[in-house]
């Protein structure tokens, strides 16, 4: 009768029966006024309340009705207006408040109850359990004057639900009476927490289990991928139901045993929509899309999960046109359906279509927002990603670990350190900072933004580090030239018993390469297989060839490449070309470039490397030929940019930038700095300018490089005591300026004369954002290099 028109009429008639005669020609009010009720039960009026028990029942029914509809204030109004309340009235209020997630109000009302019955205690006990307050629940349980089977089961299920299986077992062992809920609760706790052997021992200690219990244990075996044990249990079930068959079919399908899954599916006497969907999902997960579609088309009845499974299959294969057709044909779309399409478009680069889907969604959840934010971030729209994150918070959507992680990844990609730091603070307040998942995202953000000290602090605070944590820290140190620190972390990792993987060894070899530790890198490379069971792949060989090439051992690098168990790829030849440029071996560079052009004809970086090699050798005609070749083949050089974050805004500079609003101040400051440097005897290193122009023009080009413009603007705009971090999208070549960290005032030095040119209250740090620096950061005499 709940929510029906008849019930509402009955509800209204109940209140009219309590109403006094109307006065002043007003219509009667079905709910008595507070004044009337006060007069009715106030003893000073010498009037006896004639409210009967049946009247209280009707009021209690009204309270329950309001609570079921979510109208807590209306229920409270009815409760406060009652002339007399029973324990049931309080119980109805407490239960309703708990159902509507108003725990504090429920607890206050429980404390104010004049008397309580067993139901009152049980309702409040379940409220504590539902709100994860197990300590308070146990205290209340111990305080109860009497307990029944509901009390014991509430406490047992609370411990079981939140993973305290041993405490659940203690409760189970001391229970005076046990029913099916008790036994199934403990069995489910063991299964859900992966303690399948304990579950089996409990199962074997009793004989009269229901089919739901058999299914529970069988499902535990399936989750553990112990299909033989699951099948043995399946064959022993006295009476199978649809869940039994579906559990076994799903187990086979998910683990790739699709023939056995299909055979069992054909034998099943109850092939419902879940069995069909299990087969479709199994085929999709193992890239058997044709079989999945054939099964889907044969389904007599389809539910949203079935549709989502086949759509996800086409999305997974990046066949978005077919996925879109199925999505449009879907009779009833769930949020998951929209999210699948949104994620598919975002991952395949269709960011405009993804946003179209996002804007059309009738309802969004946190996954929708996170998918859209991740789509923007992965497709290079960092500012849009962060703007959407802010919009998500503004609309009141719950910020999840995933959304924070996507936002942090975006901050890492666009080097927005200040915003990333603010997100870090919000993470701490939200209680997400201790998890490995979020900790790794913070680690990547600080590493890519050049704040390697903060990265290490985050690394130390991650309580349970996984292999990704260690690899990220090693790679972060290696990226910024701290090779020895990277190797120290690697040794600590081994001491902690963490086994390195192939990604770890790439970071280790890269660290050796950028620190010039040839022999140590060679030792690591040749012991990978024996020590860690890692077979070197192309990335490991490329790192080793790069290590030898940087050290000038070009012949050894070529020998290693010739002895590779597979054909060298463009990256490997690129390492040879880079080493040839460093050491001026034009002949070897030309050979490497020729092969690279065949493998990757659109790789602009290799054209630039060879052109620079020609320029360094003074072969300007060959430089011009390379530029003409790039133009004819349609290859465009990626322009170099430097950017710096000032007051939560990222300022981007290019060579000779003429559009920045502060350009006049920047150029004036650089001219003043250049004059001071020349007075001290500084001479520009024009050999770094690989253009066929006059020396004076080369000096001007050096003077207005994007890095210098970014540094100058940051010095002029950054408050005292704040660090300056300049990020680049290309490699950094020469070294012109050094900054000394003194603790109070930092001084800009001329590298050659070691003379103070300017004093600034800033701390300058550089990071090559998308590529390693060629000249590693050298640390000596308290000096920290700031690359050009």
KABELPE-V685048 format. One line per field, one symbol per residue. phi: phi as a letter, one per 30 degrees, with the letter a starting at -180 (. if undefined). psi: psi as a letter, one per 20 degrees, with the letter a starting at -180 (. if undefined). burial: I if it has 24 or more other C-alpha atoms within 12 Angstrom, else O. A space follows every 10 residues. Layout:
phi = ???
psi = ???
burial = ???
This chain:
phi = .eiddddddd eddddddcdd ddbhhdddcd cedddedddd cddddhcddc dcdddddddd ddeddddddi cddddddddd dddbccdddd dddddddddc hcdedddddd dcddabcdde dddddddedd cicddddddd eddedbbbdd dddddddddd dciddddddd dedcddbbbd ddddddeddd ddcicddddd dddddbccdd dddedddddd ddddicdddd dddedcddbd cddedddddd ddddcicddd dddddddddb ccdddedddd dddddchcdd dddddddddd bbcedddddd dddddddicd ddeddddddd dbcceddddd dedddddcid dddddddedd edbcbddddd ddddddddci cddddddddd dddddidddc eddddddddd eddchddddd dddedddddd icdddddded dddddddddi cddddddded dddcdcdded ddddddddec icdddddddd ddddddiddd cddedddddd ddddcidddd ddddddcedd dbicdecddd dddddddddd dicddddddd ddcddbddcd dddddddddd ddcicddddd dddedddddb dcddddeddd ddddddcicd dddddddddd dddidcdddd bbbbcbhibc ccbcdiebcd dcdddddddd dddddddddd jdbddddddc bdbdeddddd dddcdddddd ddddddccde icdcbccbcb dccdbbbcbc dcjcbcbdcd ddchcdcacb cbbdbcbddc adddcddcca hiccdcde
psi = ipjrhgghgg gghghhhipr pqrkkqqqph pqrhgghghh jphhikpppk prhhghgggh hgghggghij mhhgghgggh iphpqrhhgg gggggggghj kmgghggghg hiphqqahgg ghghghgggh jkmhghghgg ghiphqqahg gghggghggg hjjmhghhhg gghjphqqah hgghggghgg ghjjmhghgh gggiiqhlqr hhgghghghg hghjkmhghg hggghiphoq ahhgghgggg ggghjjmhgh ghghghhpin nahhgghggg gggghkkmhg hghggghiph pqrhhgghgh ghghghjkmh ggghggghip hoprhhgghg gggggghjim hghghggghi phpqahhggh ggghggghjj mghhghghgg hghhjjppor gghgggghhg hghjkmgghh hghgghgghi kiiiqhghhh ggggghghjj mhghghgggh iognpahhgg hggghgghhj jmghhghghg hhghhijppq ahhghggghg ghgiikmghg gggggijggg hjkoppahhg gggghggggh jjmhghghgg hhjqjrpqah hghhhggghh ggjkngghgg gggghghhgn ijnhhhgggh ghggghjjmh hhghgghhgg ghijppppqp qqqqppljpp ppqrpkpjip hkhghghggh gghhggghhj jppqmiiiol qmrrgghhgh hhhkqhgggg ggggghipqp iqqpopqqir qperphqqpp oihfpqppqp ggikqphqpq lroppqpogi qqqgoqppoq kjqpqoq.
burial = OOOOOOOOOO IOOIIOOIOO OOOOOOOOOO IIOOOOIOOI OOOOOOOOOO IOOOIIIIII IIIIIIIOOO OIOOIIOIII IIIIIIIIII IIIIIIIIII OIIOIIIOII OOOOOIOOII IIIIIIIIII IOOIOOIIOI IOOOOOIOII IIIIIIIIII IIIIIOIIIO IIOOOOOOOO IIIIIIIIII IIIOIIOIII OIIOOOOOIO IIIIIIIIII IIIOIOIOII IOIIOOIOOI OIIIIIIIII IIIIIIIIOO IIOIIOOOOO IIIIIIIIII IIIIIOIIIO IIIOIIOOIO OIIIIIIIII IIIIIIIIOI OOIIOIIOOO OOIIIIIIII IIIIIIIIII IOIIIOIIOO OOOIIIIIII IIIIIIIIIO IIIIIIOIII OIOOOOOOII IIIIIIIIII IIIIIIIIII IOIIOOIOOO OIIIIIIIII IIIIIIIIII IIOIIIOIIO OIOOIIIIII IIIIIIIIII IIIIIIIOII OOIOOOOOII IIIIIIIIII IIIIIIIIOI IIOIIOOIOO OOOOOIIIII IIIIIIIIII IIIIOOIIOI IOOOOOOIII IIIIIIIIII IIOIIIOIII OIIIIIIOOO OOIIIIIIII IIIIIIIOOO OIIOOIIOOI OOOOOOOOOI IIIIIIOOOI IIIIIIIOOO OOIOOIIOII OOIIOOIOOO OOIIOOIIII IIOOOOOOIO IIIIIIIIII IIIIIIIIOO OIIIIIIIII IIIIIIIIII IOOOOIIIII IOOOOIIIOI IIIIIIIIII OIIIIIIIOO OOIIIIII
